[in-house]
């Protein structure tokens, strides 16, 4: 089919997608005809002139349409079109009334004046000089943003990157991207290498250009952070980069040397290559662990008598291993407490907290995620914080790394820090904790090394335990009451490589529903969440969490979330919706934040969105802040409002409300079903676990153990018993390149 041209003026924007740039427009042509145009036309507005190349198509429901392959737009040039353009809301703060005043005063020159002489806008009644400058800045930003989106689409890159590029570089974003197109490879963009490489090639970057070679090396290092690696062996790094770039290894050695000289990477004598900030973090954590492991404090007199009085007060009798843990926490600057479910880990923590109270020490409790902190608070009977809130987080856009207010120069106001779920803590976060703990304070690390490792790089808890020299207590005895739980005994069976007891009954807290095919498993999961668990066991839907090892497939999170959304929160006239990417977001949906956002403001109900700093007194237990910044990976909330006019979606995370612009919805995913990895650190009243076929690397003993230990009162497995057996037998653990254990062993 021969391409044709459609020229006219955009009369109306029927639909636009902020993520993809896809739009449906009504275009008025010079002969008076009106046509529908569809295609990638980012940020359109009524009044713009458009010249589109494409072809005519016939839509079965909407009739004749012009399918746009390529489009060029021009800002409107006559007064009436400019009025429609500005009145469309394309410039924040300008509605029809202000647009009318501007066009009445400046006519066809309105947009030229906004761009070149914005101060003159104050000639219009009601526009102050300050507001005139603001309008000019917004217009320049909007124009640059639109051109940037057009450029991204032209080179088959997602226009969603435009928002973050503009936030970082302002009106210089297009020039910055031209100078170094490979900036899109790294956080927060994480664009696919092949796409960015094609873009760079189109801009004239050659195959052997040093910029490209260095980008390939850095990409491999950053990519492997997501695989848990702190460093990559030099030979493997060069080989991987050569494969990625489809080039010889020799020129990569020169590029590697340039990166060394630029201090972007560090190489160790062992042949390990680190990103510089990872190298520094690992060395700092190792020095911290060695220093603290060697330091001790004098014990209180009659420590045995004090523990006895605590036992009477709490109506409990500690096992010898628990007493040992309590004493060790009081005696050492650093100690580690580990143990599986039912071994009395929480009971021991409560005891050492009472001892610290008796000693007059100020104690802070923290965990990696909001749900883990909430669980810790409930179990210990005192306030616990997320690590990010504890350290008073921030974000340094220039360096692209976490920045905390609490560090060596401004340490925490505490005598003791008890940190739970340490298996979830990666090397970067542990570095931040180490920098913030006062030299004369105690640090107690609590965790279960048999759970899945942190999503981020490193194996901190395993390395500390394996490195030797750090005081540690591992609780192994299952107490009598816990031993009556099939969840507890099942978890320990899985950990030993034994098949847990799988019965099809609801007389115990763990039962198994055998389903041979995917569809029947999905239907059973929907029925459990909607009727059987609420009706038979009194478990409300919001207290039920569906878990699965996988994202893809009929029993993966993507498909299960769509099925559960229609079952638990179906469409209704009073519920607004917003589609973004592969998900449809609906008021009342359960959603999860899937990446750290340090800039997103939140408020408590009844407060404002202006962020306030939360000081150490707040963290110590007094009134919490009314507003703040930061929503983090793994936090779960509910959509309470979708404002289509303001392009905002509001989510309630426990007692906090956060507003998301529509172009930031890629940070949220439905959370009716979660992967087991995403459920780390959380505990749910009832867990429904899908055990159906999936990729072998995900169907492991460690994944199953972590899933089982997420359930507090009820665990229902749905699927095939041979899959459970296969997961129990598959104890393969993917190796992570981490140097922490070696540093600790070398010191020992």
C-alpha positions, 0 to 999 in steps of 0.5 A: 500500500502506498503511503499518503499524507494527511494535513490539518489542524488537531481539533480534538484529542480523543485519547492519549497514552502518556506511557507510549505516546499513542493518540487518537485525534480528530484532525480538521483539514483545509477542505473542511473535512474531519478525519480520525488519525491514530498513531504515536503522536506524543503530547498532542493538543488542539490547535496544533498543525499536523502533517502525517505520513501513513495510510487509510485503514478501516476499523471494524467499530470506528470506521475509516481512520488514518494510521500514522507512521510518521508525524510532524507538528507545528505550533498554531500560528493564527489567533483562534488556533492558539486560543484552543491550544492554550485552553486545552490545558497543555500549559499548567495554570492556563485555562480558557479565561487566561488563554483568552486574555493572552490571545486578546492582547498578543494575537498571533504573536502569543506563543512567540512572546511566551517563548522569547519575551515571557516578561511581556505577559505581565502586560495582561491584567492579572498576570504578575511579573513572577507569574509571567516568568513562570508561564514562560518557563513552563512553556519552554519546558513543555515545548522541549518535552514534546520534542524530546518525546517525538525524538524518542519515538522516532528512534523506537524508544519509550517516550516514558523516558522523557519525563525522567530526562526532563526532570533531571536535565530540564530543557537541556534534556535533548542535548544531554541525550545527544551527547551521551545516548547511553545515559538511558541504560542506567537507573532510573531508565534501565532501557534495553541495551539493543534499543539504546545502541541503535539510537546511538548508532543513528546519532553517529556513534561507531561500533568501536567508539570508546563511548560505546565500548565503555557503555557496554562494560558499565552496562554489564556491571549494572545489569548484574547488580540485578542478578545479585552480583557485587562484582564480576571477574575481569575475564567474564566481564570482558567476555560478556561485554564482547558478546553484547557489543559483538566486538573483539575483546582487545579494544575492550581492555583499553576501554576498561583502562579508561574507566579505571582512570575515570574512577568509575570502576575498581579492579582488585588483585584477584581480578574482580571488577567493581563499580566504584561505589560498590567497592567502597560499600563492601570495604566499609561494611567489612571494616565495620563488621571487623571493628564491631565484632572485636568490641565488647561491653561489661555485662550488668551485675547479676545478669542471670538474676535480671533475666530471671526477673524478666522471665517472671514479668513476661510469664515465660521460661527461656531456653538456654540458647535464648538466654545466650542470645540475650546475654550476647546482645548485651555484651557485644557491640555486634551480634547476629541472631538467626533461626527458622519459624517456631524457634523462639527468635521473636521471644528472644528479641522481646527479652533482650529489649526488656534487658536494654530497657532495664539498662536504660539504653535507648533502642531503635527497631528497624526492618527493610520494608514497611510491612516487615517493620509493621510486623516487627512493631506488632510482635515486639510491642513498640514502634519499628521503622523502615531503614529508609525512614530511620536514616532519613533518606534522600536522593542525589540525582547528580550521583544517582545513588541513595543519600541519607541524612544519618551517617558518620557525621550525623549518626543515629540518636540511639544506644542500640539498633535492632535490625530485623529481616537482614537476609533482605538487606543488600550491601549498599543498604548495609553500608548506609546502616554501618555509617549511621550507627554510633561508635558506642552503640550496639547493633543486633542483626536478626534474620533467617539465612535460609530465606531468599537473598536480598533483591539487590547485590550481595549476600550480607547475612550469609557472608557475615555468618560464613566469615566467622569472628562475629558473635552469633546465636542460631536458634534451632529448637522448635518449641512445643506450641509451634511444633503443632503448626503444620506450617512450621513443621512443613517449613522445616521439612522443606529446609531439610529437603523433605516433602512437607505433609500435604493433605486435602483438609482444613483441620490444620493450618496447611492443606493442599488442593490438587489441580492438574491443569492451569485453568482449574488452578486459577479458578480454585485460587479465585474461589479461595480468595472470594468465597471459601476463605472468607466464608469458611475460615473468616479470613477477609480478602484483604488478609489473603495474599496469593503467591507464585514463583513466576511472573509469566504464564497462567499462574504467574502474577500478571495473569493472576492479578487480572483474574483476581481483579475481576473477581475481587474488584470488578468494574462498576460505574462508580469506580474510575479506571486508568490503563497504563502499559499492560495493566488496568488500574481501578479504584479499590485495587491493591497495588505494590510499589515496584521501585524506590522513589525518593522524590514521591511525597506522601501525607497522613490522612488529613495532612498536606503533601508538603514534605516535612523532615522527621527528626530522631525524636520522632523515630524514637517514638513520639508523634510521627511526621504528617508528611514526608518523601519516599515510597519504596520497593515492596510497599503495598497499598490501595488505590483510593482515587483516580482523578482523570482531570488532574491526571493523578492516582492516589494510593493509601499505604497504611496511614499514608496517602501518595499521589502518582502522576499518570506518567509515573504509574509504571512504578505500580503493579497490581498486588492481588498476586505477588512473586515469592521474591516480592513477599520477602519480609512480609507475613500474611494471615492467609497465603494461597500458593500456586505450585504449578510448572514454571522455570526451573531456576525459580522452582527451588527449595529456597523459594518454597521455604520462603513462601511457606514462612510468609503464612501466619495462620493459613497456608493453602497450596494449589497445584501439583504435588510433583511440583512441590516435590521437585522444588524440595529437591531443587536446592540449587542456589545461583552463585552471587559474586560477593567479596564480603565473606573473603574480606572477613575470613582474611581478617580472621 
